Amino acid sequence: MQTVLITGCSSGFGLETAHFFLDRGWAVVATMRQPGPDALPPSDRLRLLALDVTDPVSIDQAVTAAGPIDVLVNNAGIGWLNALEGTPMAAARELFETNTLGTIAMTQSVLPQMRERRAGVIVNVSSSVTLSALPLLSVYTASKAAVNAFTESLELELEPFGIRARLVLPGRAPDTSFGANARARMTDGFPDAYGELVQRVFAKWQEPGPVTHSSDVTEAVWRAATDPSCPMRLPAGADAIAAAR
């Protein structure tokens, strides 16, 4: 039985991905900052572990408790929506600590065991905003673009050891809580000078059009984890696929 460790399983893509792998007979290590007993249905193939990807001690404890890991899904991340002038440097650092350095730290932690076995897969969940530039997302996009570059270079490093690295790039997913969580961090709102731009952006999002659903992402993660022939970048969702074109 193969084992997948998934970060950020409290909601959204991570939670759905944990369900998806459980339904297909995998052993799942579902991690989140504060595991709740009702996060996922009980299963003898499921373990819930506390994990903060910005804390080296937490990472070491979770990876040790998980044991052998066949697939690591770096899904944990936070969002941010604002003009650069409305982005405190503390918020920018938090984005990079979680989205970028958290991904790097988790990968670094599991690589020794994968390298010794000469097998394993790293799946990094990035974003389709790295495929097509959008306003008010400059810092968030930068944190995810760094993940893209990291993963593509990492793939070349790991190929001699039989380890794959892949990217999943979801589009906008209004059905998840990701956007609401991003807005909750914006305690000071948007700078007044950008009010017209903000109105245009929000009006655009209200227009009908393609979006991403959690099932799009879970299927892309599954393919990245199980199909050695899949491409390096897997856009997930109709809008992400359109952006990739």
Sequence and secondary structure as in RCSB ss.txt:
>XXXX:A:sequence
MQTVLITGCSSGFGLETAHFFLDRGWAVVATMRQPGPDALPPSDRLRLLALDVTDPVSIDQAVTAAGPIDVLVNN
AGIGWLNALEGTPMAAARELFETNTLGTIAMTQSVLPQMRERRAGVIVNVSSSVTLSALPLLSVYTASKAAVNAF
TESLELELEPFGIRARLVLPGRAPDTSFGANARARMTDGFPDAYGELVQRVFAKWQEPGPVTHSSDVTEAVWRAA
TDPSCPMRLPAGADAIAAAR
>XXXX:A:secstr
  EEEES  SSHHHHHHHHHHHHTT EEEEEESS  TTSS   TTEEEEE  TT HHHHHHHHHHH S SEEEE 
      S GGG  HHHHHHHIIIIIIHHHHHHHHHHHHHHHHT EEEEEE  GGGTS  TT HHHHHHHHHHHHH
HHHHHHHHGGGTEEEEEEEE   TTSSHHHHHHHT TT   GGGHHHHHHHHHHHHS      HHHHHHHHHHHH
H TTS SEEEESHHHHHHH 
